[in-house]
């Protein structure tokens, strides 16, 4: 007759502790990667807006004053492209803005200036796309 004891309580507690440690390391890293993806998408959208603003400037000797349906139709995209995790806007000086909606960085702004400079003081380097530094 075999003696099937199974796992002792101590072995189970150690296994649970190891899994807990692994999760406590993995979850913040995962969140940073998800946020970095959102920021990267916002930066891509800002580049699209900036290019459209530059094109508009060359055709009209001035920048389009706001992000509205007319501007979106002009650049050939739906306004729904500029919705979700960020809200977007442009100004009459050629600057483009993305403001984070919800999440850990709620209200934080990414700016792509008229001369191509990026500004995002509230976003740490862990979530900022490395190719924009």
PyMOL commands that set and color helices and strands:
alter all, ss='L'
color gray80, all
select helices_A, chain A and resi 9-60+69-75+79-82+130-132
alter helices_A, ss='H'
color red, helices_A
select strands_A, chain A and resi 86-90+96-100+109-112+118-119
alter strands_A, ss='S'
color yellow, strands_A
deselect
rebuild
show_as cartoon
